[in-house]
Amino acid sequence: MTIPLAPPQILLDATPLSLGLMRAVLAAPVRVDLSASAWAAVRQGRAALERAAEGGQPIYGMTTGVGAMKHKSHAGAEMAAFNQGLGFAHAVAVGEPVPVGVARLALLLRLNTIASGRVGVTEDFARFLVRMIAQDILPRMHRRGSVGCGDLGQLGQLAAVMGGAGDVVWQGREMPAAEAFAAVGLSPYQMAPREGLAAVASNSYGLAAAAAAVFAARDRIRLALAQAPVTALAWGLDRTVWAAAAQSLMPMERELARFLGEATALQAEWPARASVHDALSGRFLVQVLAPCLIAAQEAAEALHLASAQVDDNPALDHEGRVLTSGASHHGVIALRLGALQGALAQLSRNLANHCLMLTGGQLPGLPVNLVPPGVAATGYGPLMKLVAEQNARIAAAAAPVAPFALTLAAGLEDEALLLPLTAERLAEQAEALGWVLTVIAAVSVQAVAQRGIVPTAGLAAQMTALVRQHLAPFEGDVPLGAPLSALRATLDAQSTLQTLLSGCAFLPETAADLPLFVAAEAAPLPSGDDRSDDLKTLDQPT
């Protein structure tokens, strides 16, 4: 009999989260706790906030209203009612459901900044989030409803759930929050002063959605790198162009050029040259891939740091002062995501051009649509329509949204960055790019076969074996939707990518990429959790 392992436990201490940890949280349930020092910081921060309020300092969202009603004061029972209702008022997100992994990561990111003690919530508030994460009771969030300087719509749905209203996803089912809470012995949470705003006014949802999109984009870029050798072989690219790129002053270009040269060096049989140099999309392969890898890594590093950035307004400093803050404006992340959007659009165009070169009858030895001589068939020409549509989607989604002029609630939102919308567009680009990569893999392997060449080593041989699991050598027209979908699933698997790129030592690795290590000491989980408290090390490759 196999006994299922308890979910791994994560110990938060308000330091930046590794990419491995964030990937793990997106993928599966976890248990979480705060370090002893973090619990102490939460208590100290709350005490400092209450002292400031008792001393007569107006505190936004605690003793005052919010937004256009910031000039209205609240005290006594009115303050309590205002704080409890604030979350309900902001539960306005609608539209497509958010993936449960993104909702889970949003809760963890919110809890990690609370662990700093600079948010000012009570220990009870933090423990309630710990219990929700431990039981994997996740608010049913929806994608539409945030302009990105505080994810009010989606985190309003979290606040409503904490109060016993709204819907959650638990054990794979959507249900009323009150029903899930009752099943695990939780009572709805009563917000203390300041906590209504703390529940709704961070960017943890937008950052979680951005993390998921960046991980997907980075995987696609690395898959494009892994596919490059078989495409080069299919084309018969002049490999001396990589010798020239190896002299580049740009470090990533140099490393990519050396990698591609080494990855194809053992392929003895190579198509003969037919022109003095190749078309631009072939010669520019290194120059297109390098900025993609750089943009993806810079975006990931920014998210790593933002995972511990207290973006509340107000926020406490380390001396216990309650300060007005502008940290909800994640300008660096918006710029990094914008750069990645542009890089993906360029990569998609480059790959689409490769597809056209391989199927267009322009290269010696490759017939139109890769239809072998003597075969009455249409071939792979219709796949170019699929590629063209995906390329158009990627280009359209590359348009930046941060500069859009916005005016809400007396003009208070005119600097919003629309981070969730940017993350949504980036995710759409990554999804579409997955199909472009699937087609270029199929077309490249078929083109190599048309030339009568057998890949003998390295990535070209590995990619050929993956494609041949789902697509046989072309002998006539067959429906391609199902085998392409199966090939896409194979190429998307993390195990596939890790195998293909196991030798890519030059790929960027930073502190943000380190695996998750769970410390050996943690405060006990709140009473009522009957699962094992054994701490484990989770090694989640990125």
C-alpha positions as CSV (number, residue, x, y, z in Angstrom):
1,M,0.0,0.0,0.0
2,T,1.4,3.4,-1.0
3,I,0.9,6.1,1.6
4,P,0.7,9.6,-0.1
5,L,3.3,12.1,1.1
6,A,2.1,15.2,2.9
7,P,2.6,18.3,0.9
8,P,6.0,19.9,1.5
9,Q,6.2,22.7,4.1
10,I,7.5,26.1,3.3
11,L,8.8,28.4,6.0
12,L,8.4,32.1,5.2
13,D,10.5,34.8,6.6
14,A,9.8,37.8,4.3
15,T,12.9,37.1,2.1
16,P,12.5,36.7,-1.7
17,L,11.1,33.4,-2.9
18,S,13.1,31.3,-5.3
19,L,11.7,30.5,-8.7
20,G,11.8,26.8,-7.8
21,L,9.5,27.5,-4.8
22,M,7.1,29.6,-6.9
23,R,6.9,26.9,-9.6
24,A,6.2,24.3,-6.9
25,V,3.4,26.4,-5.4
26,L,1.8,26.9,-8.9
27,A,1.9,23.2,-9.4
28,A,0.6,21.6,-6.3
29,P,-0.6,22.1,-2.7
30,V,1.9,23.1,0.0
31,R,1.9,23.6,3.7
32,V,3.3,26.9,5.0
33,D,4.3,28.5,8.2
34,L,6.2,31.7,9.3
35,S,9.5,31.6,11.1
36,A,9.6,32.4,14.7
37,S,11.2,35.8,13.9
38,A,8.5,36.5,11.4
39,W,5.7,35.8,13.9
40,A,7.5,38.2,16.3
41,A,7.7,40.8,13.5
42,V,4.0,40.5,12.8
43,R,3.1,41.1,16.5
44,Q,5.5,44.0,16.7
45,G,4.2,45.6,13.5
46,R,0.6,45.3,14.8
47,A,1.5,46.9,18.1
48,A,3.2,49.8,16.3
49,L,0.2,50.4,14.1
50,E,-2.2,50.4,17.0
51,R,0.0,52.8,18.9
52,A,0.0,55.2,16.0
53,A,-3.7,55.0,15.7
54,E,-4.2,55.5,19.4
55,G,-1.9,58.5,19.2
56,G,-4.2,60.2,16.8
57,Q,-2.3,59.6,13.5
58,P,-4.8,59.3,10.6
59,I,-4.1,55.9,9.0
60,Y,-5.4,55.3,5.4
61,G,-7.8,52.5,5.2
62,M,-8.0,52.1,9.0
63,T,-9.2,55.3,10.5
64,T,-10.1,56.8,7.1
65,G,-11.9,55.6,4.0
66,V,-10.2,54.7,0.8
67,G,-9.9,56.1,-2.7
68,A,-12.2,59.0,-3.3
69,M,-13.5,58.6,0.3
70,K,-10.1,59.0,1.9
71,H,-11.2,62.2,3.7
72,K,-13.9,60.4,5.6
73,S,-12.9,59.3,9.1
74,H,-14.0,56.2,10.9
75,A,-13.9,55.3,14.6
76,G,-15.3,52.8,17.0
77,A,-17.9,50.4,15.8
78,E,-18.1,52.3,12.5
79,M,-14.4,51.5,11.9
80,A,-15.0,47.8,12.5
81,A,-17.9,47.7,10.1
82,F,-16.0,49.6,7.5
83,N,-13.0,47.2,7.6
84,Q,-15.2,44.1,7.3
85,G,-17.2,45.5,4.4
86,L,-14.2,46.8,2.5
87,G,-13.3,43.4,1.2
88,F,-16.9,42.7,0.1
89,A,-17.0,46.0,-1.7
90,H,-13.9,45.2,-3.7
91,A,-15.0,41.6,-4.7
92,V,-15.8,42.8,-8.2
93,A,-13.6,40.5,-10.4
94,V,-15.5,38.7,-13.2
95,G,-14.9,36.7,-16.3
96,E,-12.7,33.7,-16.8
97,P,-11.7,31.7,-13.7
98,V,-8.1,32.1,-12.6
99,P,-6.0,28.8,-12.4
100,V,-5.9,27.4,-8.9
101,G,-2.1,27.5,-8.9
102,V,-2.1,31.2,-9.5
103,A,-4.6,31.7,-6.6
104,R,-2.4,29.6,-4.4
105,L,0.7,31.6,-5.2
106,A,-1.2,34.8,-4.7
107,L,-2.0,33.8,-1.1
108,L,1.6,32.7,-0.5
109,L,3.0,36.0,-1.8
110,R,0.6,38.0,0.4
111,L,1.6,36.0,3.4
112,N,5.3,36.4,2.7
113,T,5.1,40.2,2.8
114,I,2.9,40.0,5.9
115,A,5.8,38.1,7.5
116,S,7.9,41.2,7.3
117,G,5.7,42.8,10.1
118,R,5.5,45.9,7.9
119,V,1.8,45.4,6.8
120,G,0.3,45.8,10.3
121,V,-2.2,42.9,10.4
122,T,-2.8,40.8,13.5
123,E,-1.3,37.4,14.1
124,D,-4.8,36.0,13.7
125,F,-5.0,37.3,10.1
126,A,-1.7,35.7,9.2
127,R,-2.7,32.4,10.8
128,F,-6.0,32.3,8.9
129,L,-4.1,32.5,5.6
130,V,-1.7,29.8,6.9
131,R,-4.7,27.5,7.5
132,M,-6.3,28.3,4.1
133,I,-3.0,27.4,2.3
134,A,-2.5,24.3,4.5
135,Q,-6.0,23.0,3.6
136,D,-5.6,24.3,0.0
137,I,-8.9,26.2,0.3
138,L,-8.4,28.7,-2.5
139,P,-10.6,31.6,-3.4
140,R,-12.3,31.3,-6.8
141,M,-10.7,34.4,-8.5
142,H,-11.6,35.8,-11.9
143,R,-9.3,37.4,-14.4
144,R,-11.0,40.7,-15.0
145,G,-11.0,43.4,-12.3
146,S,-7.6,44.8,-11.6
147,V,-5.6,47.8,-13.0
148,G,-2.5,46.6,-11.2
149,C,-1.7,49.0,-8.4
150,G,-3.3,46.8,-5.9
151,D,-5.3,43.8,-7.3
152,L,-8.5,45.0,-5.7
153,G,-10.9,42.9,-7.7
154,Q,-9.2,39.5,-7.2
155,L,-8.0,40.1,-3.7
156,G,-11.5,41.4,-2.9
157,Q,-12.6,37.9,-3.7
158,L,-10.0,36.6,-1.2
159,A,-11.2,39.0,1.5
160,A,-14.9,38.0,0.9
161,V,-13.9,34.4,1.2
162,M,-12.1,35.0,4.5
163,G,-15.3,36.6,5.7
164,G,-17.3,33.5,4.7
165,A,-18.8,34.8,1.5
166,G,-18.0,34.0,-2.1
167,D,-16.8,30.7,-3.6
168,V,-13.6,28.6,-3.2
169,V,-12.0,25.7,-4.9
170,W,-11.3,22.8,-2.5
171,Q,-10.4,19.2,-3.3
172,G,-11.0,19.9,-7.0
173,R,-14.5,21.3,-6.5
174,E,-16.0,24.8,-6.5
175,M,-18.2,25.4,-3.5
176,P,-19.3,28.2,-1.2
177,A,-16.5,29.3,1.2
178,A,-18.7,28.7,4.2
179,E,-19.1,25.0,3.2
180,A,-15.4,24.4,2.8
181,F,-14.6,26.2,6.1
182,A,-17.2,24.1,8.0
183,A,-15.7,20.9,6.6
184,V,-12.2,21.7,8.1
185,G,-13.4,23.4,11.3
186,L,-12.7,27.0,10.3
187,S,-15.0,29.9,11.2
188,P,-15.2,33.0,8.9
189,Y,-12.7,35.6,9.8
190,Q,-13.7,39.0,11.3
191,M,-11.4,41.7,9.9
192,A,-9.7,43.9,12.5
193,P,-9.1,47.6,11.8
194,R,-6.7,48.0,8.9
195,E,-7.1,44.3,7.8
196,G,-9.8,44.9,5.2
197,L,-7.4,47.1,3.2
198,A,-4.5,44.7,3.8
199,A,-6.5,41.8,2.4
200,V,-7.3,43.6,-0.9
201,A,-4.6,46.2,-1.6
202,S,-1.5,44.3,-2.6
203,N,-0.3,43.1,-6.0
204,S,0.1,39.5,-5.0
205,Y,-2.4,38.3,-7.7
206,G,-0.8,40.2,-10.5
207,L,2.7,39.0,-9.4
208,A,1.4,35.4,-9.2
209,A,-0.1,35.6,-12.7
210,A,3.1,37.3,-14.0
211,A,5.3,34.5,-12.5
212,A,3.2,31.8,-14.2
213,A,3.4,33.7,-17.5
214,V,7.2,34.3,-17.2
215,F,7.8,30.6,-16.4
216,A,5.8,29.6,-19.5
217,A,7.6,32.1,-21.7
218,R,11.0,31.0,-20.5
219,D,10.3,27.4,-21.1
220,R,9.2,28.2,-24.7
221,I,12.4,30.2,-25.3
222,R,14.5,27.4,-24.1
223,L,12.6,24.9,-26.2
224,A,13.3,27.1,-29.2
225,L,17.0,26.8,-28.3
226,A,16.8,23.0,-28.1
227,Q,15.1,22.8,-31.5
228,A,17.5,25.1,-33.3
229,P,20.0,22.3,-34.2
230,V,17.4,20.2,-36.1
231,T,16.0,23.2,-37.9
232,A,19.6,24.2,-38.9
233,L,20.1,20.7,-40.2
234,A,16.9,20.7,-42.1
235,W,17.7,24.1,-43.7
236,G,21.4,23.3,-44.3
237,L,22.4,26.5,-42.6
238,D,25.9,27.8,-43.0
239,R,27.4,27.1,-39.6
240,T,30.2,29.5,-40.1
241,V,27.8,32.3,-39.1
242,W,28.0,30.9,-35.6
243,A,31.8,31.2,-35.7
244,A,31.3,34.9,-36.5
245,A,28.8,35.3,-33.7
246,A,31.2,33.7,-31.3
247,Q,33.3,36.9,-31.6
248,S,30.4,39.1,-30.4
249,L,30.9,41.5,-27.6
250,M,27.5,40.4,-26.3
251,P,28.2,37.6,-23.8
252,M,24.9,35.8,-24.4
253,E,25.4,35.8,-28.2
254,R,28.9,34.4,-27.7
255,E,27.7,31.6,-25.5
256,L,24.7,30.8,-27.8
257,A,27.0,30.7,-30.9
258,R,29.4,28.3,-29.2
259,F,26.6,26.1,-28.0
260,L,25.0,25.8,-31.4
261,G,28.4,25.1,-33.0
262,E,29.1,22.3,-30.5
263,A,25.6,21.0,-30.7
264,T,25.9,20.4,-34.5
265,A,29.6,19.6,-34.7
266,L,29.1,15.8,-34.5
267,Q,26.6,15.8,-37.3
268,A,28.9,14.6,-40.2
269,E,26.3,14.7,-43.0
270,W,25.1,18.2,-43.7
271,P,23.3,19.7,-46.8
272,A,25.6,21.2,-49.4
273,R,25.7,25.0,-49.7
274,A,23.8,26.5,-52.5
275,S,24.3,30.3,-51.9
276,V,26.9,32.7,-50.5
277,H,24.9,33.1,-47.4
278,D,21.5,32.2,-45.9
279,A,18.4,34.3,-45.6
280,L,18.2,36.7,-42.7
281,S,16.0,34.5,-40.4
282,G,18.7,31.8,-40.6
283,R,21.7,34.1,-40.1
284,F,20.0,36.0,-37.2
285,L,19.2,32.9,-35.1
286,V,21.7,33.7,-32.4
287,Q,20.8,37.4,-32.4
288,V,17.1,36.6,-31.9
289,L,17.5,34.0,-29.2
290,A,20.0,35.9,-27.1
291,P,17.7,38.8,-26.1
292,C,14.9,36.4,-25.5
293,L,16.9,34.5,-22.9
294,I,18.1,37.7,-21.3
295,A,14.6,39.3,-21.2
296,A,13.1,36.1,-19.6
297,Q,15.9,36.0,-17.0
298,E,15.6,39.7,-16.1
299,A,11.8,39.3,-15.7
300,A,12.3,36.3,-13.5
301,E,14.8,38.1,-11.3
302,A,12.5,41.1,-10.9
303,L,9.7,38.8,-9.8
304,H,12.0,37.0,-7.4
305,L,12.7,40.3,-5.6
306,A,9.1,41.5,-5.8
307,S,8.0,38.3,-4.0
308,A,9.2,40.0,-0.7
309,Q,8.5,43.6,-1.6
310,V,5.9,45.2,0.8
311,D,3.7,47.1,-1.7
312,D,1.0,48.1,0.8
313,N,-0.1,51.7,1.4
314,P,0.4,52.5,4.3
315,A,3.3,50.4,5.4
316,L,5.4,50.4,8.5
317,D,9.2,50.9,8.4
318,H,11.6,49.0,10.5
319,E,11.4,51.7,13.3
320,G,7.6,51.1,13.6
321,R,6.5,54.3,11.8
322,V,3.4,54.2,9.7
323,L,4.3,55.7,6.3
324,T,2.5,56.5,3.1
325,S,3.9,54.3,0.3
326,G,4.1,54.2,-3.5
327,A,5.5,50.7,-3.7
328,S,2.4,49.4,-5.3
329,H,3.7,50.8,-8.6
330,H,5.8,47.9,-9.9
331,G,7.4,49.8,-12.7
332,V,10.5,47.7,-13.0
333,I,8.4,44.5,-13.5
334,A,6.2,46.2,-16.0
335,L,9.2,47.2,-18.1
336,R,10.8,43.7,-17.8
337,L,7.5,42.1,-18.9
338,G,7.2,44.5,-21.8
339,A,10.7,43.7,-23.0
340,L,9.9,40.0,-22.8
341,Q,6.7,40.5,-24.8
342,G,8.7,42.2,-27.6
343,A,11.3,39.5,-27.5
344,L,8.7,36.7,-27.9
345,A,7.2,38.6,-30.9
346,Q,10.6,38.7,-32.6
347,L,11.2,35.0,-31.8
348,S,7.8,34.0,-33.2
349,R,8.4,35.9,-36.4
350,N,11.8,34.3,-36.8
351,L,10.4,30.8,-36.3
352,A,7.5,31.5,-38.7
353,N,10.1,32.5,-41.3
354,H,11.9,29.3,-40.7
355,C,8.7,27.3,-41.4
356,L,8.1,29.2,-44.6
357,M,11.7,28.6,-45.8
358,L,11.4,24.9,-45.1
359,T,8.0,24.4,-46.8
360,G,8.1,27.1,-49.6
361,G,10.3,25.2,-52.1
362,Q,13.0,27.8,-51.9
363,L,15.7,25.6,-50.5
364,P,17.5,23.0,-52.7
365,G,16.4,19.5,-52.0
366,L,13.2,20.5,-50.2
367,P,10.0,20.3,-52.3
368,V,7.0,22.6,-51.9
369,N,5.1,21.7,-48.7
370,L,7.6,18.9,-48.2
371,V,5.6,16.5,-50.4
372,P,8.0,13.8,-51.7
373,P,8.3,13.5,-55.5
374,G,5.7,11.2,-57.0
375,V,3.3,11.6,-54.0
376,A,-0.1,13.2,-54.8
377,A,-0.7,15.2,-51.6
378,T,-1.1,18.7,-50.2
379,G,1.6,18.2,-47.5
380,Y,2.4,20.7,-44.8
381,G,1.3,23.8,-46.5
382,P,-1.9,24.2,-44.5
383,L,0.2,24.1,-41.3
384,M,1.5,27.5,-42.3
385,K,-2.0,28.9,-41.7
386,L,-1.8,27.7,-38.2
387,V,1.6,29.3,-37.8
388,A,0.5,32.6,-39.3
389,E,-2.4,32.8,-36.9
390,Q,-0.3,32.1,-33.8
391,N,2.3,34.6,-35.1
392,A,-0.5,37.2,-35.4
393,R,-1.7,36.5,-31.9
394,I,1.8,36.9,-30.5
395,A,2.4,40.1,-32.3
396,A,-0.9,41.6,-31.2
397,A,-0.3,40.6,-27.6
398,A,3.1,42.4,-27.6
399,A,1.5,45.8,-27.5
400,P,2.3,47.4,-24.1
401,V,-0.6,48.4,-21.8
402,A,1.2,50.3,-19.1
403,P,1.1,53.7,-20.8
404,F,-2.7,53.7,-21.3
405,A,-4.3,56.7,-19.7
406,L,-6.7,55.7,-16.9
407,T,-9.0,57.8,-14.7
408,L,-11.0,56.2,-11.9
409,A,-12.3,57.5,-8.6
410,A,-11.3,61.2,-8.8
411,G,-8.2,60.4,-10.9
412,L,-6.5,58.3,-8.3
413,E,-5.6,55.5,-10.6
414,D,-3.9,57.5,-13.4
415,E,-0.5,55.8,-12.9
416,A,-1.7,52.2,-12.8
417,L,0.4,49.7,-14.7
418,L,-2.2,47.1,-15.6
419,L,0.2,44.4,-14.5
420,P,-2.4,41.6,-14.6
421,L,-3.4,42.5,-18.1
422,T,0.3,42.5,-19.2
423,A,0.7,39.0,-17.5
424,E,-2.4,37.8,-19.4
425,R,-1.0,39.0,-22.7
426,L,2.4,37.4,-22.0
427,A,0.6,34.1,-21.1
428,E,-1.3,34.3,-24.4
429,Q,2.0,34.8,-26.3
430,A,3.6,31.8,-24.5
431,E,0.6,29.6,-25.3
432,A,0.6,30.6,-29.0
433,L,4.4,30.2,-29.2
434,G,4.0,26.6,-28.0
435,W,2.1,25.8,-31.2
436,V,4.6,27.5,-33.4
437,L,7.4,25.5,-31.8
438,T,5.3,22.3,-32.3
439,V,5.0,23.0,-36.0
440,I,8.6,23.9,-36.6
441,A,9.6,20.7,-34.8
442,A,7.4,18.6,-37.1
443,V,8.4,20.4,-40.2
444,S,12.1,20.3,-39.4
445,V,12.2,16.6,-38.8
446,Q,10.2,15.9,-41.9
447,A,12.6,18.1,-43.9
448,V,15.6,16.3,-42.6
449,A,14.0,13.0,-43.7
450,Q,13.2,14.5,-47.1
451,R,16.9,15.1,-47.5
452,G,17.7,11.5,-46.7
453,I,19.8,12.5,-43.7
454,V,19.8,10.6,-40.4
455,P,20.6,12.8,-37.4
456,T,23.4,10.9,-35.6
457,A,23.9,12.7,-32.3
458,G,22.8,15.4,-29.9
459,L,19.8,17.6,-29.9
460,A,18.9,16.9,-33.6
461,A,18.7,13.2,-32.9
462,Q,16.8,13.7,-29.7
463,M,14.2,16.0,-31.3
464,T,13.7,13.6,-34.2
465,A,13.0,10.8,-31.7
466,L,10.4,13.0,-29.9
467,V,8.6,13.9,-33.1
468,R,8.6,10.4,-34.4
469,Q,6.7,9.3,-31.3
470,H,3.7,11.1,-32.8
471,L,4.3,11.7,-36.5
472,A,5.5,9.1,-38.9
473,P,7.5,10.0,-42.0
474,F,5.3,11.7,-44.6
475,E,3.7,9.3,-47.1
476,G,0.4,11.1,-47.7
477,D,-2.0,13.5,-46.2
478,V,-3.5,12.5,-42.8
479,P,-5.3,14.6,-40.1
480,L,-2.7,16.4,-38.1
481,G,-4.7,17.9,-35.2
482,A,-4.4,15.0,-32.8
483,P,-0.8,14.1,-33.4
484,L,0.3,17.7,-33.2
485,S,-1.6,18.1,-29.9
486,A,0.1,15.0,-28.6
487,L,3.5,16.3,-29.7
488,R,2.8,19.6,-28.1
489,A,2.1,17.8,-24.8
490,T,5.4,16.0,-25.1
491,L,7.4,19.1,-25.8
492,D,5.7,21.0,-23.0
493,A,6.7,18.5,-20.4
494,Q,9.3,19.7,-17.9
495,S,11.0,16.4,-18.1
496,T,11.5,16.9,-21.9
497,L,13.0,20.3,-21.5
498,Q,15.3,19.2,-18.7
499,T,16.6,16.3,-20.7
500,L,17.1,18.3,-23.9
501,L,19.0,21.2,-22.1
502,S,20.9,19.2,-19.5
503,G,24.1,20.2,-21.1
504,C,23.4,24.0,-21.4
505,A,25.6,25.1,-18.6
506,F,25.7,28.7,-20.0
507,L,21.9,29.3,-19.4
508,P,21.4,32.1,-16.8
509,E,21.3,30.9,-13.2
510,T,21.0,33.3,-10.3
511,A,20.0,33.2,-6.7
512,A,16.4,33.4,-8.0
513,D,16.8,29.9,-9.5
514,L,18.0,28.1,-6.4
515,P,15.9,25.1,-5.4
516,L,13.6,25.5,-2.4
517,F,15.0,24.5,0.9
518,V,12.7,24.3,3.9
519,A,14.4,25.2,7.2
520,A,14.4,22.5,9.9
521,E,12.7,24.7,12.5
522,A,9.2,26.0,12.2
523,A,6.5,27.1,14.6
524,P,3.7,24.5,14.8
525,L,0.8,24.7,12.4
526,P,-2.4,26.1,13.9
527,S,-4.3,23.5,15.9
528,G,-6.8,21.4,14.0
529,D,-4.4,20.4,11.2
530,D,-4.0,16.6,11.5
531,R,-1.3,16.2,8.8
532,S,2.3,15.3,9.5
533,D,4.5,18.2,10.5
534,D,7.7,16.5,9.2
535,L,9.7,19.1,7.2
536,K,11.0,18.1,3.9
537,T,13.4,19.5,1.3
538,L,11.7,20.2,-2.0
539,D,14.0,20.4,-5.0
540,Q,12.0,21.8,-7.8
541,P,14.1,22.5,-10.9
542,T,13.3,25.5,-12.9
